[in-house]
Amino acid sequence: GLIVAVFVGSAMVRKELDKGTIVTILSKPIGRREYIFGKFLGLNLTLVSMLTVMAVLFLLMMLLAPGAFSFRFLSAFYLSFLELMVINAIVIFFSTCVSPILAAVFTLGAFAVGHLSEGIRDFGQMQGTALQKQMSEVVYYLIPNLEVFNVRAAVVHGDPVAGTHVLMAT
């Protein structure tokens, strides 16, 4: 899902700018915000389709392999989709500003930093200067904390996923 979101989303807007088809689209009674929101929804629909196919294949494997179905799996799929929605929004933002390669690199960087944001904040708090502490806090609050959506390890080990956690992540 991450690869599809990054590589499709990074070239989505730029391709239409280069070909000039965006001029035809925006000459209709469609605003720029609606155009970008449509791109966002279209890529989200693609991601939902992919995750649905993966979920069905996973459930089929659950029938073949020893193991029991649990609703924890559905929460993991749902939170993975929410994480991909955030990544989708980031890649579309970058695709409107920079080249497709830079959009992909910046999005992958945001993905990595998003999963490490708590560690960055904790590392900054261990530093000596107040500037370093404040900079780590700024990074923590500017970058989305993608670890909120990562319940895959808990689901695999049979730990419960609280409904309040899913609600707050949503």
Beta strands, then each sheet from edge to edge (+ up, - down):
end
